[in-house]
């Protein structure tokens, strides 16, 4: 059977499972904590939510307590997978330059499948909620979504021989992620209402099982497997090669290219930190008074937010003919700042829906910055680059979600929109860093010229 070279179907299936399980897990935790705190079942009526707006009402006090407990529990879940996720992501993606791109993609998909099955069992038998922490730890041992996504990006970059196509191809992957996230967000409330949590988690497990079948039997690896003798060696030698490749990514570069890589990584990571840290807060904020959204409205909000990926892809496709990469990223960061500031004062359903429209450019910076980074490293360093990106995204993702959950838990009692205003202020950091990149005269051919200038000097080392 002839294998194919398209990783996009795997991205679609994995994104569907992950984007469905995330709101499912958040709302499952919220309902379980609500039931344990109040000693009665969560209401299933579609016209109401367990939310009170009268601050003197007992249900309002209980609601705030549940908000704090849910936020702190989410913090514990995220921290449980931090360390193993960091180590596994770094090792798997760095080794993909030699052992193949499919290796990290397969393992992370297997870990996600095991986690989904575990969540189904936990929901079906109503096991103690703290066992959800074990699910997070288990998934991290096989690599998390950053591992899967980094492997897919390296897979795609290997196929893009023309530099100008990298931005578009990476934007296509982000478009798939956005559209799938929106569709699953829109339907997640109906999944909960019609099927319950157990069957909904099983659906994610089926999608991940289909994804594993496609990856194993249908996908061709663009990186040739190593000779059998090269696979041997002690664990210490493997770790030495790992850190040597990461160190060489910066050491073997010229000062200007090293500066560009560092600035672009810093810009991307600080922007990602705010976006990923604020994501779960949106659901808690929407469940809280005065919005008091139910699961269906939360799905509508997530679906509306996914328009940003479609609009970002269209704008990247159009703007790539008339704007530099750095200018597109700058526009995306500025509009995201406006959206975060507006969200801090969103107290009505209409206003919260309008907030989503300000995020129409929010996905542009991540796609563009990844493409800019891939243009300033060699083909043999793509796996190491995306290992660094995934490592930093895993580290900052877990710590930022934990930090924002902690801040929200501490401030929800007096001003629940504080974290959004804080995010708007923090986004000035990547905006400033990007301006510095623009000052060092980045343009579309800059990375290629830097690599060509260094080639005569560094070729003897290869």
N, C-alpha and C positions, 0 to 999 in steps of 0.2 A: 504493500500500500504506500503510495507516494505521499510524503508529508508536506505540509504547507508552512509558510513563513509569516503568518499573520497572528500576532499575539492579541489583537483587539478583541476577538471573541472571549478569550480568557479574562481580559480586563472587564468586559461586560458582565460575565457571570459572577466573578469575584466581587465586583462593585455592587451588584444587585444584592448578594448575600450580606455583605458588610453594611451597606446603607440601610438595609431592612432590619438587621439585628441590632444596630446601634439605638434607634428610637424604641425598639421593642424592649431592649435591656433597660434603658433609662426609665421607661414608663412601668416596666415590671417591678423595678426596685422601688419606684415611687408608690405604687399600689401596695406592695408588700409592707413597706414601712408604714403606710397609712393604716392598713388593717391591723398591724401589730401595735400601733400607737393608740388607735381609737377603739379597737376590739369589735369593729363591725366592717362588713364587706364594702368594697368600693362600689359606688353606684354605677350601673351600666346604662342608664338613660342617656340617650344621645343629645338631649336638649339641655343637659346640665353638666356641671363638673363639680368636683368636691373642692369648692373654693368659696371663701367668704370675703366680702368687702367691708363689712362693719367691724372696725377695730375693737369694739367692745364685746363682740360676739365670741362665745367660746370656740366656735368652729374656726374663727380667724386665728385665734391663739394656737389651736392645734395645727392649723395649716402652716403657720410659720415654723413650728417645731418640726413638722414633717419635711419642710423645705431644707432646714438645716441638717437634719439627719440624712436625707437623701444626698445632699451635696457632699457631706463628709464621707459617706459610704462610697460614693463615686470616686472620691479622692483616694481611698484605700485600694479600690480595685485597680485604678490606674498605676499606683505606685508598686503594686504587687508584680506587674509585668515589666517594670522599667529596666532593671539590671539584666535579666536574661534576654530581654528584647534588644538591648544595646549590643551585647556581646555577640548574639547570634546573627543580628543584622550585619554587623561589621565583618564578621568572618565569612558569611555566605556570599555577600556581594563582592567582597574583595577577591575571593577565590573564583568568582565567575569569570574573571579575565582569562583564567587558565582551564578551569574545569567545565565551563559552559554556563550559559544564561538560564537554562531550564532548571538547574539544581536549586537555586533559592526560590524560584517561582513554585516549583513542585512542593518543596518542604513547607513553605508558608501556607500554601493552599491546604495541605494535609493538616496543619495545626489549626487552621480556621474551621475545617470540617469537624475535627475532634471537639473544638470549643462549642460549635453549634449543637452537636449531639448532646454534649454535657448540659447545655442550657435547657434543652428539651426535657432531659431526665429530671433536672432540678425543678422545672416548672410542673411537670406531670405529678411528681411525688411530693411537691411542696416541701422540698428539703430546706434545711436552714439556709438563710440568705447569705451567710458568710462563705458558703461553698462557691459562690460566684467569684470570689477572689481566687480560688483554685483554678477556675476556668480561665481567668486572665493569665495566670502564671503558666498554665499548660500551653496556651496559644503562643506565648512569648518564647517558649523553648524551641518552637519550630520556626520562629520568625513571625513578625507581625505584618500588618498591611504595608508599612514602609518597606519591608523586605520585598514583598511581592511587587509593589509599585516601582521600586528602584530597579529590580530585575527586568521588569517590562520596559522601562525607559532605556536601560542599557541595550536590551534586545532591539529596540526600534532604532536607536542611534547607530548601532552596528550596520543597519541596512541603509541608512541615509548617507550616501557617498557625497551628495551635493549639500554644502553647508546651509544654503538658503532654505532647504526643505525641512531642516530639523525643527525650527520653530513651529511650522505648520503641523508636522507629525505629532509633536508633543502636545500641541493645542488640541489636536483631534482626540488624543487619549484623555485629556482633561475634559473635553466636550462629552465623551462617553461617560466619564465619571459623573459629570454634572447632570446630564439627562437621566441617567439611571437613578442617581440620588433623588432627583426631583420626583420621578415616577414612583419610586418606592416610598418616599416621604408622603406623597399624596395618598397612597394606598395603605400605608401602615396602620392608620386608624381603622380602616375597614377590615384589615387582617385581624386586628385585636378583637374587634366587635363581632365578626362573623365566625372566626376560627379559634380565638383564644390564643394565649401565648405559646402553649405547647406545640400545636400544629403549625403556628407561624414560624417557630424556631426550626421545626422539621423541614419546612419549605426551604429555608436558607441552607440546611444541610444537604438537601437534594440538589440544589443549585451548585454547591461546592463539589459534590460528588461528580456531577456532570462536567464540571470544570476540570477536575483531576483526570477524567477519562480523555478529554480533549487534549490536555497538556501532554499526557503520557503517550497517547497513540497517534495524535494528528500533528503536533507541532514539531517543526524541525529546528534544531539548535544552530544558531549562526556561528557559534564558536566550536571549533573542532575539539574533541576530547583529548586529553593529554596521553602521552605514551604510558604504558603500565609502570615502567620503572620510575617515571616522574611522580607518580601518585604515592610512592613509598616515602618513608621518612618519619622521623619522630614528631611528636606533637610540638616540641620546642622549635624544631626547624620550621614547621608550618607557621607558627606564630611569628617567628623571625621574618619569614617571607611576607607575612601579612603586614606587619608594621613597617617593613622596609619599603613595600610598595606605596603605602600611604605617605611615608616620609619622602620618598622619591618624587611624589606628585608635586611637592613644593620645592624640594632641594634642587631638582634638575631643571627647574624653570628659571627663566631670566627674572631679574628683579621686577620688571614691569608686568610680566605675566603672573608672577607670584602675587603682586599687589592686586591685580584684577581678580584672580581667583579668590583671594581672601575677602576683598570687598563684596564680590558677588555672593559668596557664601554667607557673609554676615547679613547682607541685605535680605536674602531669601529666608534665612533662618529667623530673623527678627520679625519679618512679615508673617511667616508661617506660625510663629509663636502666638501672635495675637489672634489670628484667624482660628486656629485649632483650639486655643484656650477658651475662646468665647463661644464656640459652637454648642457645647452642652448647656451653657447658661441660657441660651435662647429658649430651650424647651422648658427649663425651670421657670424662667421669667414669664413665659406664656401661660404656664399652669397657675401662676401666682395672681393674686388680685392686683390691679383691677381688671386685667384681661380675662382671666379665668377661662382659658381655652380648654376644650375637650380634645380627645385624640384626633377627631376629624379635622378640626381647625388647625391643629398642629401639623397635620399632613398637608393641608392647603398652604400653610406658611412655608413648609419645606419645599413644596413643589414650585411655589412662586420664586423662592430663592434660587432654584436650579436654573431659572432663566438667565442668571448671570453667566453660567457656563456657555450657554448657546450664544448669548450676545457677545461674550468675550471672544469666542472662537470666530464669529463673524467679523468682529472688529480687528482681531489679529490678522485674519485673512485679508481684509481690506487695507488696514493701516500698514501692513508689511510692505506695501508698494510705495508708501509715501512718508512713513515715519521710521525712525530708528527704533531698535529694540528697547533702548533705555527710555525713550520718550513714551512708548506704550506702557511700560511698567510704571512710570511716574503717574500717568493718567489713572491707572488702576488703583494705586495707593491713595491718591487724592480723593477719589470718589468713595473709597472704603472708609476713609476718615470721616467724610460727611455722613455716611450711613451709620457708623458707630455713634456719632454724636446725636443723631436724630433718634436712634433706638433708646438712648438714655432717658428720653422724655416721652416715649410712646406709651400712652395710657388708654388708647382706644384701639379696637380691632382694625379700623380703617387706617389709622396712622401706622400701626405695626405692619400692615400689608404694604403701605407706601415705603416703609423703611427698606423692604426687600428690593424695591426698584433702584435704590441708590447703590446696591451691590451689583449692578449690571456689569461693571468692569472688574469685580473683585478677583476673578480667576485669571485675569491677564498677567499680573506680576509673576505668579508661580510658573506658568507655562514659559513666559519669556525669559525669566531668570535661569531656569533649567537649561533652556536652549543656549543662552549666552555662555553658561558654564561649559556646556558640551563642546562649544566652538573653540575654547582656549585650552583644551587638553587633547592629547593624541588618542588615536583609536585604541591603542593598547592600554590606555589609562581610564577608559570609560567606566569599567566595572569598579575601579578604585574610587573614581569620582562619585558615582552614585552610591557607593558604600558610605562615603563620607556624608553625602547628602542625607541618606536614610538614617545613618547613625545620629546626625544632628537633629533630624526631624523626630526620631524616636525619643531622644533625650529631651528636647525642648517641648515636644508634644505632651509627654507624660508630666513633665514638671509644670508646664503652663496650664494644663487642664487641672492639675492638683492645686496650683496657685490660684487660678481664677475661681475654682470651686470654693477654696478656703476664703477668698476675698468676698465672694458672693454670700457665703454662709455668715460672714461677720457683718456684712452691710445690708442684708436683705431686710432687716428689721426697721432701719431708718431711711434707706434710699436704695431700692432694688435696682435702679438704673445706674448705679455708681460704676460698676465694672465696664459698662459700655463707654462711659466718658473717659475712664482710665485707658481703655483700649485706643480711643481716638488720639489721646495724648502720646501713647507709646508708639503709634504708627508714624510719628514724626521721626523716629530713629531710623527705620529703613528708608524713609524718604530722604533724609539727610545723607545717608550712606550712598544712595543711588545718585544723588547730585554730585558726590565726589567721583563716582564712576564716570559720570558724564563729563566732568572736568578733565579727566585723563584721556579724553577724546576717543571714547568707544564708538565704533561704527560697525557695520555688517561684516567688513573684511578684516577687522582688527585682529581677531583671534587667529585667522588663517595666516596673516602676515607674520604675526609673532611666532607661530609654529614654524613657518618657512625660514625665518631669520635664525631660529635656534637649531634647525636641523643639521647644518654642517658641523655645528659645535658638539651636538649631543649624539650624533649617529654612531661614533665609535663606542659609546657606552652600551648601545642596544645589542 
